[in-house]
Amino acid sequence: MYPNPQEALPLAPRPNLEQYRKLAKDLAKACRSADPGAIRQWADDWIARLAAHFPAGHVFRSERDRRSAVDRVAEYAHKEFSKAAAAGALTTAQFVIARALGFLSWPKLTHHIESLGESGSPVSAYEAAVAAIVNGDAVTLGRLLRRHPRLVHARSTREHSATLLHYVAANGVEGFRQISPRNSAEIAEMLLAAGADVDATTDVYESDYTTLGLVATSGPPAVAGVQRDVMDVLLKHGARVDRSSGRTRESIVRDCLANGQPQAAEYLASRGAHVGLVDAAGLGHLDTVKQLVAGGARSATTPARAQLLEAFYLACVYGRTDVVEFLLGHGVDTAAEVKGWGEGATGLHIAAFQGHLDVVTLLLRNGARVDVIDKTWKTTPLTWAMTGWSMRPADAHYDIVKALVAAGASVRPDIVEWDAVRGDPRMHAALTAV
């Protein structure tokens, strides 16, 4: 829920308190305006000016992302002003701005800005080090660590209170700083050699995550090809591999699978991370799934239905056909609702979206209904298949659509008339095949 650390906006270059005081006054004025669109216009103007200070793509990847940020800030401002008395408009405006920038309060924001203006202050040194980390500037980072020996133990003044090491994960911290340079493993090694706590946690995602837990579930280091290298450095320095965080019971393997990082999940499992029934299902370790289900039956602690459904869900996500088949034979119904991507979806929705033809075929053969409408998006497995195809086309999606239509899926006219379909004869044929 907004605001959260990942959606924090950056401070303007060389920020000063006066500009943010004026910004707050302008927001308070918009709040008192009779124009219902005044607050959104204020947010649009602020964010447009802010983005203009940085190179294209630094703050927002697209215009759509920028508009989404405007919507979030405006909606949050409306929410806060609806709770505040008219006399407190300026105080509320200051609070909204602080939260949008990733700080818990206006006083914390003002302290941060004032400290940035003090050459050599702990805050300015920390921010300079963060910039060096995300830019892969090992020379500057090394110089800062030598000049400020305690810097590796410092924490951000932003809401998440991250250490410098957490920024190597490119996860949980400010979205505009979620960057993985090619020398991320070298940067991690430098920080740990300087005394960074490998298992220090930061408050994100409603828990307290370690750097290993964050990097293992992070997209940027995986895309940059540095995820395993960074994990190796952390493990070499003794990072705990039993869980991602201290307040959740989920295993680190489960967290990886839930966040689309199966390679990291497999690797950490090979390095000793716990693998339970749900984890094994997502990894496709059928023998382990069989052993755990059989072991539970022998000890009268048969896995609970919720656990079996979660295992079934991850097996559908990752196309583990043999695991799906085993679970169907051990109490899981094709009509069962699975949780993970909204409410009310079935395994057929999930497998169709992901493009797993073998799983779709298996589910249909076992009586899966093609007319089930999920409760979140209000759509059928066919729409999920088309959505998956539109996002990352795969050959399997054509055969999946054809199989769903053959099984009786209703094809809405607007789907056939969709420009993407009209421009793809193969998909048009799959949708209109009798």
N, C-alpha and C positions, 0 to 999 in steps of 0.2 A: 504494500500500500504506500502510495506517495505521501510525504517525501521519504525517500530512503537513500542511503549513501551512494548507491549506484547511479541514481538519477540526479545527483547534485550538479549544479551549474558551476562553471569555473568563475573565479574572481576576474575582474578586468585586469589587464596588465597595469602594474604600478597603481594598485587601488589606494584610494584615500577615503577616510570616513565621510568627508563632506559629500562626495558623490552618492554614497549610499543613504545618507540622511535625506538628501534631496529626492532620491528614488523612493524612499519611504513616504515622504510628504506627498509626492505625486500619486502613490498608491492610495493613501488616505483620502486624497481629493477625489480619486476615481470611485472610491467606496461611497462617498457622500453624493456622488453625481446621480441625477435622475435617469441618466442613460444606462439601460441594463447591460450594454456592451462595453461600458467604460473600463471595467477591470480587465476584460480580455484584451482590449486595445492597449492598455498599459503594459500587460504582459508581452504582447506581440512587439511593441516598441522596444521594451527593455531587452528582450532576447535577440531581436534583430540587431540592435546596437552592440550587444555583447558578442554575438557571432562574428560581426564585422571586424572585431579586433584580432581575429585569429585566421590562420590559413583555412581554406575550404576543406571541410571534412574533419577538422580538429575537434570541434565541439559536437557537430551533428553530421551524420553520414549522408543525410539527404534532407531535402526540404520537408518531406513527410515527417522525419524525426524532429525537425525544428517545430513544426506545427503541433506535433504531439506534446512537446515540452511546453509550448504556450498553453495548450489545453490543460495540462496537469497543474501548472502554476496558477492559472486563472481559477480552476475548480477548487484548488486548495485555498486560495485567497477568499473565494466566496464562502467556503465552509467555515473558515476562521472568523470572518466578519459577521457571519450569521450568529455566532456565539458571543460576540463582543458587544458591549454597550457603545453607543455612538461616540461618547466622550473618549473611548479608548481606541479610536481609529488609528492614530499614529503608532501607538504601542503595538497594536495588532499588525500593522503594516511592517513594522520593523521585524517582528517575529516571523512573518511570512517570508520576508527576504532572507533572513538568517537560515531558515529551514530549507529554502530553495537552494541555498549555497552549501548545504551540508553541515550546518552548525545547529546545535541544540537551542541556542538562544541568541538574542541580540548582543548581550554582554560578551558572549564567547566570540562572536563575529568581530566585535570592535577590538577585543584583546588581540585576536589574530592579526587584524589589519595593522594595529599599532605596533605589534611585535615585528611584522614584516618590514616596517619602516626603520627598524633599529638594526644597523649593520652588525652582523655577528651574533644576533640573538638566537636562542635555541629554535624558535619558530622559523626564522629565515634560513637557518642552516638546514633544518629538517626539510623545508620546502625545496631548497636547492638540491638536496640529496635525492628527493623524490623525482625531480626533473631529470637528474642524471641517470637514475635507474630506468625510467621509462624511455629515455633517449639512448640507452646503452652506452652512456659516457662514463666508462670505467675510470678514466684519468681524473675527471672532476670528482667522482665519487670517492676515489682513493684519497685525494687531497682533503676532502671534507672529513673523512673518517680519521685521518691523521691529525687534523686540526681540532676536531671535536670527538675525542675518544668515547664519550658516552652517547654519541649520536645513535649508535645501533640499538640502544635501549629506549630511545625516545619514542613517544607516541604522538600520533596526529592530534591536533586540536579539533578536528572534525568529528562528527558523530561516531564514526566507526572505531576511533582510537587505534588505528593500525600502526604497527611498527614498519620500519623500512622494508624488512624482509617480506611482509605481506604484499608489497607492491610488485614483487617478482612474479606473484601468482597471476597478476592481471585479472583479478576477480574480487568482488566484494567492495573494492574501493571505488572512487569516482569513475564513472563510465568513460570520461574523456581521457583518463589515465590508464585504462585497461589495454595496455600495449605490451607486446612481447618482442623485444629486440633479439637479434640472433645470438647475442652473448649473454642471454638471461642466466644461463648456468654459471658463467664466470662471475656475474654480478652477485648471484646467490652465494657462491663460494667466498667472495670478498667479504660479504656481510657476516657470514658465519665465522670466517677466520678472525674477524674483528670482534667477535664475541656475541653476535646476535643469538637470541634464544630460539632454537629451531622449532620448539613446540609452543611458542607464544601464541595466544589466541586474539582474535579481533571480533568485535560484536557486529556481525552481519547475518542476514537471512534468519533472523530471530534465534540465533544461537551464537556460539563462540568458536569460530573456525581457526584451525591451524593453517600454516602456509601450505603444508602437504595436502590437506583437505581441499584447499582452494585451488591449487594448481592442478590437482588431479581431476577437478570438475570444471575446469576453465576452457573455454573455446580458443581464445587468442594464442596461448602457448601450443595448443594442439595444431592449430592452423599454421603457426610459424615453424613447427617441427622441433620445438625445444622442450616440450612437456616432459618427455622421459628423462632428458638430460637434467632438467631442474629437479625432478623427483629423485634421481640418482644422487645428486648433491645433498639433498635434504636427508635421504635415507643414510647416506654415508656419515652424516653428522648426528645420527641417532634419532631421527624423527619417528614418532610413534605411528604405527601403521594400523592400530586397532580400530580407530574411528576418526571421522573427519573433525568432530567437535566434541566438546566436553558435556554439552547439555542434551544431546540427542542420542538415541539408542541405535540409530542407523549405522551400519558398517560403512567404511569408506568405499568398499566395493559397490554397495547399494547406491551411495551418493553419486558415484561415477556413472552408473547405469541410468539413474534417474535424470542425469544431466547430459546425456548423449555422448558419454566418453567411454565406450566399451573397451577400447584399447588400453586406456589407463586402468580400467577395472581389472582386465585380464592380467596386466603387468603387476599390479599391486597384489593380486591374488597369488601370483607366482612368487612374490616377495614376502609371503607370510600373512597377508591380510585375511581376516576371518571370512569364510564363505558359507553362508547359511542357505536355506532352501530357496529363498527368493533370489539371492545372488547367483546361485548355481543355475537357476532357470534362465536368468538374463544372460549369463555367460554361455549357455548351451551345454553345460556339463551334465548330461543326462544320467550318467552313472551316479553322480553325487545326489542328484534329485531323487533317483530311485532309492538310494541308501537312506536318505533322510526321511523319506515318506515311509519306507518299510521300517526303519528304526523307530519312528514315532508310533507306528501301529503296534510293534512288539512291546513298547513300553507304556502302552495305553495313553500316550500323549500325541495322538494323531494331530497333524498340523491343522490349525483352525481354518475355517472357511476363508476368512479374510487373508490369511497368509497364502493359501492356495490360489486365491484370486489375484493377489499381487504377483505371485510367481507366474501365473498364466498371462497376466498383463505384460510383464517384461519379456516373456517368451514370444508374445505376439509382436512387441515393439522391435525386437531384434531378429525376428524370423527364425526362431528355434523350433522348427517344425516337429522334430521328434519329441521335444519336451512338451509342446502343445498337445501332441497326440497322447502322450503318457498322462498328462493332467486331465484330459477329457475322459480318460478311462479310470480316473481316480476321483470322481466327484465333482468336477467342474463342468458346468452346463454352458453350451454355446450362447445361451440367452443371458448369461450372468452379466451384470453391469460391472465394469472395471473402472477404477479410479486412477487418475494420473493426468489425463487431458480433459478436464471438465468432468461433468457428471452424466451418467446414463449411457455412456458409450459401451459397446460390446467389443469382444476381441476382433470381430469382423471389421468394425470401424477402424480399429488401430492398424491391423494388418493391411487393409486396403489403402490407408493413407501412406503407410511406409513402403508399399510396393512389394510386399512379400507374397508372391503368387502361390507358392506351395502351401503357405499357411491359409490363405483365402480358400484355396481348393479343398483343403482338409476340413475347414470349418463348414463350408457349404455341404460337403459330403456327409457331415455329421449333423445336418439339419439347421445350421445357422440361418436366421431370418434376415432377409435383405431389406425389410421395410421398417426396421427398428429406428426410431428417431431419438437421437441423444438429447439430453435435457439442457445442455449448455448452448450448443450451436443450433439445435433444432433441425438437424440434418440426418440423412441416411448414410449407410456405408458407401453408396455410390458417390455422393457429394464429397465424402472424405477422400475417396480415391481420386476424384477430379481435382480436389484441392492439393493433394500430394503431387499429382502430375504437374499442376501449374507451378508449384514451388521448386521441384527438382525432378524433372521428367525422367522416367526410366522405362525401358521397353516393357517391363512387367506390368506397368499401369495399363497398357492397352489391353493385355490379356485379362487383367483383373476386371476392367470395365466390361469387357465382353462376357466374362463369366458371371458377373453380377446381373447384367441384363438378361442373360440366358436363364438365370435362376429366378427371374421375375421382377427385378428392380424396376421401379417406375422412373422413366426418364422425362424430366420436366422440359417443356419446349425451350425455356430460356437457356438451359444447358446446351442444347443442340445449336442454338443461335449465338452462343458465346463466340466472340471474335476469335479467341484462341482455338476453339473447336473448328470453326469455319475455315481457319487457315491450316488445319491439320487433317487431311483426308483420312488418315489412318484412325484417328480418334473419332472422327465423325462416323466412320464405318462401324467402329466398335460400339458406339452408342445407338446406332440405328439398326444393328443386325437383329434379325428376327430369329 
